[in-house]
Amino acid sequence: MSQPSTRRIVAAGTIGNILEWYDFAIYGYFASQIGRAFFPQESAVAQLLSAFGIFAVGYLMRPLGAILLGHIGDKYGRRTALTVSVAAMAIPTFLVGVLPGYAVLGIMAPVLLTFLRMVQGLSVGGEYTTSIVFMVEHAPPHRRGFIGSIGESGALLGMLLGSATGSVLGYLLPAAAMDEWGWRIPFLAGLLLGLVGFFLRRHMPESAPEASADHSPAIEIFRHHRALLARLAGLAIFGAIGFYVVFVYVVSWLQIDERIGTAQALGINTISMIALLPITLATGWLSDRIGRKPMIYAALVIAFLGAVPFFALMSGWAILIGQLGLTLAIGLFSGTLPTLMVESAPVRVRCTVVALGYNVTLGLIGGLTPLVATWLVYRTGDLLSPAYLIMGAAVLSFITLFFFKETYRSPLEVHKSPAA
């Protein structure tokens, strides 16, 4: 990590994850203002549902983006894919900030907003996994786990940056100004992050894929690597369900079922996310010393045994302690998963198979998790029922992990860098 080239690689790989989750946070934070700007004729609830419905469309595009950007990364090089992805994320984010609302464009306003979110969804589908592939491939052999965990931490930094931006604007601007134009400022600022990422990535080292006119990574995966694709998707289940239950669903659950104020619920959530950062980094560092699989097994055992007790604490006097217990399990898992996925995939199809396996699970299962958790609580009347989702996900990922080899001491095949 002391070498300038390694620091540049880490910065270039992480910046896209920061931008991706910065956009995630600000869209959620300003969903009510977006709803009023683009759906003024609807009720307040319908406005919010419409805004989140457009947000969900982006999630549905993630598997397609995984195939598209994974194909570019495997066929034309990691740097090419990452340069495309950061541009395809930053430009639509900026355009959302300048897009006129319903009062000016009429029905075209929500149509264009939907299109911009679809482009972002394509970018997001390959950004995280391709950046992790690039960072791990260029990491020193004894630091692959730690550098992979830095890439994961970029997502957390992006969410914290987005939340902080929204909080500062909410404090500085009156409500009328926020509704009229203030909500646009964070989206405009996203262009600055995108420009930084674009220029960082333009100067990254490129690796040279094998020259093959008929090499189609997606076709090769479905012909020869279906089992690997299934394993990657199965392993990612715990991360998808666990993260969205603990850091998305719980915020609303505390406010509705536990009668906790919005500020307090968000405060507890923010503290837990801040704690997640050092846990994730420490896990990546430790996985370089004792292995990837022991860290993930520990995470899944803690989640399975602790899900019900931790949720019970959140239903009582120790809300923060309960959420921090679940945060520990998620940190142990997410700090190790990225590097294990990269090390388990063959170099010819690495970008595509990792992106597709991860995003199919995240898009289809993770995106539905808050809805399913809410339905379970109100269907069964059991406030602890989301804990059973976490337990089930832990079991599925635990079984899947049996079919992975330990990789932390194995050499990693990479494309050769072109001669200078």
DRENSE-562894 format. One line per 3 residues: their letters; for each residue x, z negated, y of C-alpha. Coordinates in Angstrom, 2 decimals, m for minus. Example, Ala and Ser with C-alpha at 12.3 -4.5 7.8 and 13.67 -1.06 7.14 Angstrom:
REM DRENSE-562894
as	12.30,m7.80,m4.50  13.67,m7.14,m1.06
END
This chain:
REM DRENSE-562894
msq	0.00,0.00,0.00  3.01,m0.25,2.32  3.63,3.50,2.24
pst	2.12,5.40,5.21  0.85,8.16,2.91  m1.08,5.67,0.80
rri	m2.63,4.09,3.88  m3.73,7.51,5.14  m5.26,8.34,1.78
vaa	m7.18,5.06,1.72  m8.39,5.55,5.31  m9.46,9.15,4.68
gti	m11.28,8.23,1.48  m13.03,5.17,2.89  m14.27,6.58,6.20
gni	m16.98,8.68,4.54  m18.39,5.67,2.68  m18.49,3.74,5.96
lew	m20.40,6.57,7.64  m22.78,6.99,4.68  m23.87,3.36,4.62
ydf	m23.78,3.02,8.40  m26.44,5.73,8.46  m28.34,3.95,5.66
aiy	m28.40,0.73,7.67  m29.39,2.18,11.04  m32.16,4.31,9.56
gyf	m33.67,1.25,7.88  m33.14,m0.93,10.95  m34.90,1.55,13.27
asq	m37.52,2.83,10.81  m40.39,1.50,12.93  m39.10,3.25,16.08
igr	m38.53,6.48,14.10  m42.06,6.23,12.75  m43.52,5.88,16.26
aff	m41.42,8.79,17.57  m42.27,11.26,14.81  m45.71,10.04,13.60
pqe	m47.45,8.72,16.74  m50.98,9.52,15.54  m50.70,7.28,12.48
sav	m51.28,3.55,12.16  m48.26,1.24,12.37  m48.17,0.84,8.59
aql	m48.52,4.59,8.02  m45.73,5.25,10.52  m43.39,2.95,8.62
lsa	m44.38,4.42,5.26  m43.84,7.94,6.58  m40.39,7.07,7.93
fgi	m39.35,5.49,4.63  m40.90,8.39,2.72  m38.57,10.79,4.51
fav	m35.72,8.40,3.77  m36.62,8.55,0.07  m36.45,12.35,0.11
gyl	m32.73,12.02,0.78  m32.37,9.96,m2.39  m34.05,12.65,m4.45
mrp	m31.44,15.13,m3.22  m28.52,13.02,m4.47  m28.28,14.44,m8.02
lga	m28.31,17.98,m6.60  m25.62,16.99,m4.10  m23.62,15.48,m6.96
ill	m23.60,18.84,m8.75  m22.85,20.82,m5.59  m20.02,18.72,m4.16
ghi	m18.70,17.83,m7.60  m18.43,21.56,m8.31  m16.50,22.10,m5.07
gdk	m14.20,19.16,m5.82  m13.44,20.27,m9.37  m13.13,23.99,m8.64
ygr	m11.64,24.14,m5.14  m10.03,20.73,m4.63  m10.89,17.18,m3.64
rta	m9.93,17.61,0.02  m12.23,20.62,0.41  m15.20,18.71,m1.03
ltv	m14.55,15.65,1.13  m14.18,17.71,4.31  m17.49,19.45,3.61
sva	m19.26,16.19,2.78  m18.23,14.31,5.92  m19.33,17.22,8.11
ama	m22.63,17.51,6.24  m23.23,13.82,6.86  m22.07,13.43,10.47
ipt	m23.76,16.49,11.97  m27.29,15.70,10.70  m26.86,12.05,11.76
flv	m26.06,13.24,15.29  m28.94,15.74,15.24  m31.41,13.00,14.28
gvl	m30.32,11.26,17.48  m31.10,14.28,19.68  m34.13,15.64,17.78
pgy	m37.23,15.65,20.04  m40.18,13.69,18.74  m43.77,14.64,17.94
avl	m44.77,14.67,21.62  m42.45,17.66,22.21  m42.28,19.56,18.92
gim	m45.53,18.58,17.24  m45.57,18.91,13.46  m42.13,20.55,13.50
apv	m40.57,17.23,14.51  m41.15,15.45,11.14  m40.44,18.72,9.29
llt	m37.01,19.01,10.93  m36.36,15.30,10.39  m37.08,15.78,6.69
flr	m34.71,18.75,6.52  m31.89,16.77,8.16  m32.37,13.91,5.71
mvq	m32.25,16.39,2.83  m28.89,17.72,4.05  m27.61,14.15,4.31
gls	m28.85,13.45,0.79  m26.86,16.40,m0.52  m23.75,15.05,1.18
vgg	m24.25,11.49,0.00  m24.67,12.68,m3.59  m21.02,13.66,m3.77
eyt	m19.34,11.71,m0.97  m18.92,8.29,m2.55  m17.83,9.42,m6.00
tsi	m15.54,12.25,m4.79  m13.81,9.90,m2.36  m13.28,7.37,m5.16
vfm	m11.87,10.11,m7.41  m9.48,11.20,m4.67  m8.30,7.66,m3.87
veh	m7.78,6.60,m7.49  m5.99,9.84,m8.39  m3.50,9.30,m5.54
app	m3.05,5.55,m6.10  0.08,4.06,m7.67  m0.64,3.43,m11.38
hrr	m0.54,m0.36,m10.97  m2.90,m0.29,m7.94  m5.69,2.01,m9.09
gfi	m8.22,m0.81,m9.51  m7.47,m2.35,m6.13  m7.60,0.95,m4.24
gsi	m10.85,1.88,m6.00  m12.33,m1.43,m4.84  m11.32,m0.59,m1.24
ges	m13.42,2.57,m1.48  m16.34,0.47,m2.70  m15.82,m1.94,0.20
gal	m16.22,0.94,2.66  m19.91,1.04,1.80  m20.28,m2.65,2.62
lgm	m18.41,m2.23,5.90  m20.73,0.63,6.83  m23.84,m1.48,6.24
llg	m22.40,m4.36,8.25  m21.42,m1.99,11.07  m24.90,m0.50,11.15
sat	m26.56,m3.91,11.15  m24.24,m5.14,13.90  m24.94,m2.05,16.02
gsv	m28.68,m2.51,15.66  m28.48,m6.22,16.44  m26.40,m5.68,19.60
lgy	m28.77,m2.99,20.89  m31.78,m5.18,20.10  m30.21,m7.96,22.14
llp	m29.17,m5.76,25.11  m32.19,m3.47,25.50  m35.84,m4.33,26.18
aaa	m38.36,m3.29,23.56  m39.75,m0.40,25.63  m36.29,1.12,26.14
mde	m35.49,0.67,22.45  m38.67,2.56,21.46  m38.13,5.35,23.98
wgw	m34.42,6.15,23.64  m32.35,3.15,22.53  m32.83,3.78,18.80
rip	m31.08,7.14,19.22  m27.74,5.64,20.34  m26.51,4.56,16.86
fla	m27.24,8.03,15.47  m25.30,9.69,18.30  m22.41,7.28,17.72
gll	m22.29,8.38,14.08  m20.73,11.64,15.27  m17.61,9.71,16.35
lgl	m17.17,8.30,12.85  m17.69,11.78,11.45  m15.04,13.31,13.72
vgf	m12.53,10.63,12.73  m13.28,11.29,9.06  m13.08,15.07,9.48
flr	m9.62,15.02,11.08  m8.32,12.40,8.66  m9.42,14.54,5.75
rhm	m8.09,17.80,7.15  m4.59,16.38,6.75  m5.01,14.83,3.33
pes	m2.85,16.06,0.45  m4.68,18.62,m1.67  m4.49,18.92,m5.43
ape	m4.66,22.30,m7.13  m7.36,22.74,m9.79  m6.66,25.02,m12.70
asa	m7.25,28.63,m11.76  m10.29,29.79,m13.70  m12.82,32.28,m12.41
dhs	m15.47,31.23,m14.91  m14.90,27.49,m14.72  m18.29,25.88,m14.02
pai	m17.95,22.09,m14.19  m21.70,21.48,m14.60  m21.99,23.91,m17.52
eif	m18.88,22.46,m19.13  m20.32,18.94,m18.85  m23.59,19.84,m20.54
rhh	m21.75,21.72,m23.27  m18.92,19.31,m24.03  m19.34,16.01,m22.16
ral	m23.01,15.03,m22.53  m22.07,11.75,m24.21  m19.74,10.82,m21.35
lar	m22.44,11.66,m18.80  m24.89,9.39,m20.64  m22.33,6.57,m20.81
lag	m21.59,6.76,m17.09  m25.30,6.73,m16.24  m25.95,3.81,m18.59
lai	m23.05,1.77,m17.26  m24.21,2.24,m13.66  m27.67,0.80,m14.37
fga	m26.71,m2.80,m13.62  m25.14,m1.89,m10.29  m28.19,0.11,m9.21
igf	m30.79,m2.50,m10.14  m28.70,m5.54,m9.23  m27.70,m4.34,m5.77
yvv	m31.17,m3.17,m4.76  m32.85,m6.34,m6.00  m30.38,m8.72,m4.35
fvy	m29.70,m6.93,m1.06  m32.86,m4.88,m0.43  m35.81,m6.45,m2.23
vvs	m34.85,m10.10,m1.68  m34.92,m9.75,2.12  m38.61,m8.83,2.05
wlq	m39.37,m11.25,m0.81  m38.03,m14.21,1.18  m40.17,m13.31,4.17
ide	m43.40,m12.69,2.27  m43.32,m15.10,m0.66  m41.06,m17.84,0.65
rig	m42.34,m17.66,4.25  m38.83,m17.35,5.65  m38.48,m15.85,9.13
taq	m37.00,m12.37,9.51  m33.92,m13.61,11.36  m33.21,m16.27,8.72
alg	m33.72,m13.87,5.81  m31.41,m11.30,7.37  m28.90,m14.03,8.19
int	m28.77,m15.20,4.57  m28.44,m11.60,3.42  m25.63,m10.91,5.89
ism	m23.65,m13.97,4.75  m23.97,m12.84,1.14  m22.81,m9.32,2.00
ial	m19.82,m10.69,3.88  m18.96,m12.77,0.80  m19.28,m9.65,m1.35
lpi	m16.31,m7.99,0.41  m13.53,m10.38,m0.73  m15.10,m10.69,m4.19
tla	m15.03,m6.90,m4.60  m11.42,m6.58,m3.43  m10.20,m9.52,m5.52
tgw	m11.93,m8.05,m8.57  m10.21,m4.68,m8.14  m6.85,m6.43,m7.76
lsd	m7.45,m8.59,m10.84  m8.58,m5.61,m12.94  m5.11,m4.12,m12.48
rig	m3.70,m7.17,m14.25  m6.15,m8.05,m17.03  m8.17,m4.86,m17.46
rkp	m11.39,m3.19,m16.34  m13.65,m4.18,m19.22  m13.09,m7.97,m19.04
miy	m14.17,m7.98,m15.37  m17.34,m6.01,m16.09  m18.19,m8.10,m19.15
aal	m17.83,m11.24,m17.02  m20.15,m9.78,m14.38  m22.83,m8.88,m16.93
via	m22.70,m12.26,m18.70  m23.01,m14.12,m15.38  m25.93,m11.89,m14.39
flg	m27.76,m12.30,m17.69  m27.34,m16.07,m17.93  m27.70,m16.76,m14.22
avp	m30.47,m14.41,m13.07  m33.36,m16.82,m13.67  m31.57,m19.99,m12.41
ffa	m30.32,m18.16,m9.30  m33.80,m16.82,m8.52  m35.21,m20.30,m9.09
lms	m32.79,m21.63,m6.48  m33.99,m18.97,m4.06  m37.53,m20.20,m4.62
gwa	m36.52,m23.68,m3.55  m34.08,m25.42,m1.25  m30.88,m23.54,m2.06
ili	m31.67,m19.94,m1.13  m28.15,m19.04,m0.04  m26.57,m20.59,m3.15
gql	m28.89,m18.57,m5.38  m28.11,m15.30,m3.64  m24.38,m16.03,m3.64
glt	m24.52,m16.56,m7.41  m25.98,m13.09,m7.89  m23.51,m11.73,m5.33
lai	m20.65,m12.93,m7.53  m21.94,m10.91,m10.48  m22.45,m7.80,m8.35
glf	m18.98,m8.12,m6.80  m17.27,m8.44,m10.19  m19.12,m5.34,m11.35
sgt	m18.84,m3.12,m8.29  m15.18,m3.96,m7.72  m14.29,m2.54,m11.15
lpt	m16.85,0.18,m11.88  m15.48,2.94,m9.59  m12.00,2.96,m11.11
lmv	m13.26,2.72,m14.70  m15.52,5.75,m14.12  m12.66,7.83,m12.73
esa	m10.22,6.80,m15.49  m12.76,7.65,m18.20  m13.42,11.23,m17.05
pvr	m11.33,14.35,m17.83  m9.69,15.87,m14.77  m11.33,19.33,m15.04
vrc	m14.84,17.93,m14.53  m14.05,14.50,m13.07  m15.77,14.89,m9.69
tvv	m18.91,16.42,m11.16  m19.43,14.17,m14.16  m18.78,10.94,m12.23
alg	m21.00,12.03,m9.33  m23.83,13.17,m11.59  m23.77,10.16,m13.91
ynv	m23.65,7.71,m11.03  m26.23,9.42,m8.79  m28.84,10.09,m11.45
tlg	m28.97,6.35,m12.07  m28.74,5.34,m8.41  m31.25,7.89,m7.20
lig	m33.88,7.57,m9.90  m33.53,3.91,m10.91  m31.95,2.20,m7.91
glt	m34.28,3.89,m5.44  m37.37,2.70,m7.36  m36.10,m0.83,m8.01
plv	m37.57,m2.57,m4.90  m40.95,m0.97,m5.60  m40.90,m2.02,m9.27
atw	m39.79,m5.57,m8.40  m42.63,m5.89,m5.87  m45.16,m4.57,m8.40
lvy	m43.96,m7.00,m11.09  m44.34,m10.03,m8.83  m47.86,m9.19,m7.74
rtg	m48.94,m7.95,m11.17  m47.70,m10.98,m13.09  m47.81,m13.64,m10.38
dll	m44.34,m14.72,m11.50  m41.92,m14.96,m8.57  m39.01,m14.90,m11.04
spa	m39.94,m11.54,m12.59  m37.28,m9.58,m10.63  m34.72,m11.72,m12.47
yli	m35.91,m10.15,m15.71  m35.10,m6.70,m14.28  m31.54,m7.89,m13.64
mga	m31.27,m9.33,m17.15  m32.52,m6.11,m18.74  m30.09,m4.03,m16.69
avl	m27.23,m6.34,m17.69  m28.06,m5.88,m21.38  m28.17,m2.08,m21.10
sfi	m24.85,m1.89,m19.24  m23.29,m4.43,m21.65  m24.18,m2.27,m24.64
tlf	m22.96,0.88,m22.89  m19.60,m0.75,m22.07  m18.83,m1.03,m25.80
ffk	m18.42,2.76,m25.87  m15.76,2.83,m23.12  m12.05,2.51,m23.81
ety	m9.86,0.13,m21.83  m8.06,2.32,m19.28  m6.10,0.12,m16.90
rsp	m2.75,0.80,m18.60  m3.45,4.41,m19.55  m1.83,7.25,m17.57
lev	m4.29,9.18,m15.42  m4.29,12.96,m15.68  m4.40,14.63,m12.26
hks	m4.14,18.15,m10.85  m0.69,19.12,m9.69  m0.13,19.17,m5.94
paa	0.84,22.57,m4.59  4.42,23.03,m3.50  5.03,22.52,0.21
END
